[in-house]
Every structure is written in C-alpha cells, then in structure tokens.
C-alpha cells in the first residue's frame, strides 16, 4: 500500500493547496473530486474490479441471413444433447457470380456435429458439390472433428478471436470444392469452425471473431434461447 499512498500524495498535493487557497467552503467539492480521481487511478492500475481486463460477450442479433432458420435451430438444439452454436452478428455478402446464400442446417447426432451450410441460393435441394460454398459448425470433442482441429492447430496460423480464445487459420484445396479458407477454435467445451470457398481470408476470420464474441444460442441449464425468432419475410436471400 506504500505505492498507493505515495502516488496519492503526488496526485493530491496540488489539490490540497487549492483547497486551502479557496477556503473551507470548497473542501467538500475538492474532497469529491479527489475521490473520483483516486477511483479512476486505482481502476487503471487494476486495484478496483477486473472489468478492464475482461471482454464480455455481446448479445447482438444474428445476421438477418439466419432469420429463416432460427426456429429450426430452436427445434433441433434441445434434441442434440450437449450441442450448441454461436451465430455471427455480421456475415459477408455473396461474391459476384453467386446468386446469394441460402442457410441450411445439417446435423450428425452420432458424431456430435451441428452445421449451418451456406448453399448457393439458386441451387436445388439437397445441397451437393459446388452448391455447398462452406459452413459454420460446432462439434463435440473426441470426434473426427477434434482430430481435424488438432491438425489445423499444428499446421495453421494462430489468431486472436477474443482475449481468452485463440483460433487457427489455414488455407487448403478440397478435391470436391476447390480452394478453402478455414478457421477452427475451441470454446465452451466444443470445437467451432468456419470454412468457405467463397469468402476471403479476412472475411472468414471476421465471421469467426463475431461468433466467438457472441453468446451461446441455447442455455441448456435453463432450456432457453438467447435470440428471438425473426420473421423470414424480413430476409432476402439475394445478398
């Protein structure tokens, strides 16, 4: 506490002189000012609270692209025990040459895998081949997805998604979809990822950062959802 007392003298020596100059009628005002300055100084040094060292999760609404499937997500997640997902609040427009994105849910309960595929909006269902431009996903540990993540962790480039979470970026070629950009990370006891053949490196990283900083969609303890269901009519697929 010697450090604080010494610095308190430095901070407030001039204020004490001001107090004596103006007289006793200003003592209360000077005292309040001293307390405010001391609080700001100690907070900056980390003695009061820890908020300056933590990044709180945001609760922004998911990008409108996801509105048509929010109800479907709410219907499926409770069935997939232990699964969850974070939705980005922003998502890039489809590049020139693509009619737009159509989000479609894919689940593999046996392998603990939940994904939202970004299909070319003009493609018929089911989504196959080049109609599948990429996806965001979450997967349980102890699966083939975790094995892929460990490989990406070793071979990829480390990036900061939040102050507490690091992701790993890599670029590679797929035999069925061509060049792919991918970010994978570990959070909430799950493996998350973003992969795309239509997004740039910066766009994939931006989506990953947005996901990592948003709240989990499903609260399994309270069986509630953190986002409202929006009307599909508010969304245009041609983005």
C-alpha positions in Angstrom: 0.0 0.0 0.0 3.0 2.3 0.2 2.9 2.6 -3.6 -0.7 3.8 -3.4 0.0 6.3 -0.5 3.0 7.8 -2.3 1.1 8.2 -5.5 -1.9 9.6 -3.6 0.4 12.4 -2.3 1.6 13.1 -5.8 -1.9 13.1 -7.2 -3.5 15.3 -4.5 -0.7 17.6 -3.2 -1.8 20.3 -5.6 -5.5 19.7 -4.8 -4.8 20.3 -1.1 -3.1 23.6 -1.9 -6.1 24.6 -4.0 -8.4 23.7 -1.0 -6.5 26.0 1.4 -6.5 28.8 -1.2 -10.2 28.8 -1.7 -11.2 28.3 1.9 -13.3 25.8 3.9 -16.4 26.3 1.8 -14.7 24.5 -1.1 -13.4 21.5 1.0 -16.4 19.2 0.2 -16.2 19.9 -3.5 -12.4 19.2 -3.5 -12.9 16.0 -1.5 -15.4 14.7 -4.0 -13.0 15.5 -6.8 -10.2 13.7 -5.0 -12.3 10.6 -4.6 -13.2 10.5 -8.2 -9.6 10.9 -9.3 -8.4 8.2 -6.9 -11.1 5.8 -8.1 -10.1 6.3 -11.8 -6.4 6.0 -10.9 -6.8 2.7 -9.0 -9.1 1.3 -11.6 -6.5 2.0 -14.3 -3.9 0.2 -12.1 -6.2 -2.8 -11.7 -6.8 -2.4 -7.9 -10.5 -1.9 -8.3 -12.5 -4.5 -10.2 -11.4 -6.6 -13.2 -13.7 -5.3 -15.9 -10.8 -3.6 -17.7 -9.1 -7.0 -18.1 -12.1 -9.0 -19.4 -14.0 -9.0 -22.7 -17.7 -9.5 -22.1 -19.8 -11.4 -24.6 -22.1 -9.3 -26.7 -25.7 -10.2 -27.4 -26.2 -8.7 -30.8 -28.9 -10.2 -33.0 -27.6 -12.8 -35.5 -27.1 -11.6 -39.1 -30.5 -11.5 -40.9 -29.3 -14.3 -43.2 -30.0 -16.7 -40.3 -33.6 -15.5 -39.6 -35.3 -18.2 -41.8 -33.7 -21.0 -39.8 -33.8 -19.6 -36.2 -37.0 -21.6 -35.4 -35.4 -24.7 -36.9 -32.3 -24.2 -34.7 -34.5 -23.8 -31.6 -36.4 -27.0 -32.5 -33.2 -29.1 -33.1 -30.7 -28.0 -30.5 -32.5 -29.3 -27.4 -32.6 -32.8 -29.0 -28.9 -32.8 -29.7 -27.7 -33.1 -26.1 -24.5 -31.3 -25.3 -24.6 -29.3 -28.6 -24.7 -25.6 -29.1 -23.8 -22.9 -31.6 -22.8 -19.2 -31.8 -24.2 -17.2 -34.7 -22.2 -14.3 -36.1 -23.9 -10.9 -36.0 -22.5 -10.0 -39.4 -22.0 -12.1 -42.5 -20.4 -11.0 -45.8 -22.4 -10.8 -49.0 -22.0 -13.5 -51.6 -19.3 -12.5 -54.2 -20.1 -11.7 -57.8 -21.0 -14.8 -59.7 -23.1 -16.3 -56.9 -26.9 -15.7 -56.7 -26.7 -15.4 -52.9 -26.5 -17.7 -49.8 -29.3 -20.0 -48.5 -28.6 -21.3 -45.0 -29.4 -24.9 -44.4 -29.0 -26.9 -41.2 -27.1 -30.2 -41.1 -26.8 -32.4 -38.1 -25.0 -35.7 -37.3 -26.1 -36.7 -33.8 -23.9 -39.8 -33.8 -20.8 -37.8 -34.3 -21.8 -34.8 -32.3 -21.8 -32.4 -35.2 -24.0 -29.4 -35.9 -23.5 -27.2 -39.0 -25.2 -24.4 -41.0 -24.3 -24.9 -44.7 -24.3 -21.9 -47.0 -25.7 -23.1 -50.2 -25.9 -21.1 -53.4 -29.5 -19.8 -53.2 -30.3 -20.7 -56.8 -29.2 -24.4 -56.3 -31.9 -27.1 -55.8 -32.0 -29.3 -52.7 -30.4 -31.4 -51.5 -27.1 -29.4 -51.5 -24.3 -31.2 -53.2 -20.9 -30.4 -54.8 -20.2 -26.8 -55.8 -23.6 -25.7 -54.4 -22.1 -26.0 -51.0 -19.9 -22.9 -50.5 -19.0 -23.6 -46.9 -20.4 -23.7 -43.4 -20.1 -22.7 -39.7 -20.2 -25.6 -37.3 -19.7 -26.9 -33.8 -18.7 -30.4 -32.8 -18.2 -32.4 -29.6 -14.7 -33.4 -28.5 -13.5 -36.9 -29.0 -14.7 -36.9 -32.6 -13.1 -36.8 -36.0 -13.7 -33.0 -36.0 -11.4 -32.7 -33.0 -8.8 -34.7 -34.8 -9.1 -32.2 -37.7 -8.8 -29.3 -35.3 -5.6 -30.7 -33.7 -4.1 -30.9 -37.2 -5.2 -27.3 -38.0 -3.8 -26.2 -34.6 -0.4 -27.6 -35.6 -0.3 -26.5 -39.2 -2.4 -23.3 -39.1 -1.6 -19.7 -38.1 -2.7 -18.7 -34.6 -5.1 -15.7 -34.5 -6.8 -14.0 -31.5 -10.6 -14.3 -31.6 -11.1 -12.9 -28.1 -8.7 -12.1 -25.3 -9.3 -15.6 -24.0 -9.8 -17.6 -27.2 -7.3 -18.3 -29.9 -8.3 -19.7 -33.3 -6.2 -21.3 -36.1 -6.4 -20.3 -39.7 -5.4 -22.3 -42.7 -5.9 -22.3 -46.5 -6.1 -25.6 -48.4 -7.6 -27.2 -51.5 -10.5 -29.6 -51.4 -10.9 -32.3 -54.1 -14.6 -31.5 -54.4 -14.9 -27.8 -53.7 -11.5 -26.3 -54.6 -9.7 -23.7 -52.5 -11.0 -23.4 -48.9 -10.4 -20.8 -46.2 -10.9 -22.1 -42.7 -10.7 -21.1 -39.0 -11.2 -23.5 -36.1 -11.1 -23.0 -32.4 -12.0 -24.5 -29.0 -14.7 -22.8 -26.8 -17.5 -23.9 -24.4 -16.0 -27.4 -24.4 -16.8 -27.7 -28.1 -14.9 -27.3 -31.4 -16.1 -24.5 -33.6 -15.2 -23.7 -37.2 -15.8 -21.5 -40.2 -14.9 -22.8 -43.7 -15.7 -21.3 -47.1 -14.7 -21.4 -50.7 -16.4 -18.1 -51.5 -15.2 -15.9 -48.6 -11.7 -14.3 -48.4 -9.3 -14.9 -45.6 -10.3 -11.7 -43.9 -14.0 -12.5 -44.2 -13.6 -16.0 -42.7 -11.6 -14.6 -39.8 -14.2 -11.8 -39.3 -17.0 -14.3 -39.1 -15.0 -16.5 -36.6 -14.4 -13.4 -34.4 -18.0 -12.5 -34.5 -19.1 -16.0 -33.5 -16.6 -16.2 -30.7 -17.8 -12.9 -29.2 -21.5 -13.7 -29.3 -23.5 -15.5 -26.7 -24.3 -19.2 -27.0 -27.7 -19.6 -28.7 -29.0 -22.3 -26.3 -28.9 -22.3 -22.5 -29.1 -26.0 -21.7 -29.5 -25.5 -18.0 -32.5 -23.2 -18.3 -33.6 -24.6 -21.6 -33.9 -21.0 -23.0 -32.6 -19.3 -26.2 -30.7 -16.1 -26.2 -32.0 -14.8 -29.5 -35.6 -14.1 -30.7 -37.1 -15.8 -33.7 -37.4 -13.3 -36.5 -39.8 -13.4 -39.4 -38.4 -15.0 -42.5 -40.1 -12.3 -44.6 -37.6 -9.8 -43.2 -34.8 -11.6 -45.0 -33.7 -11.5 -48.6 -31.6 -14.4 -49.9 -30.0 -12.3 -52.6 -27.3 -10.8 -50.5 
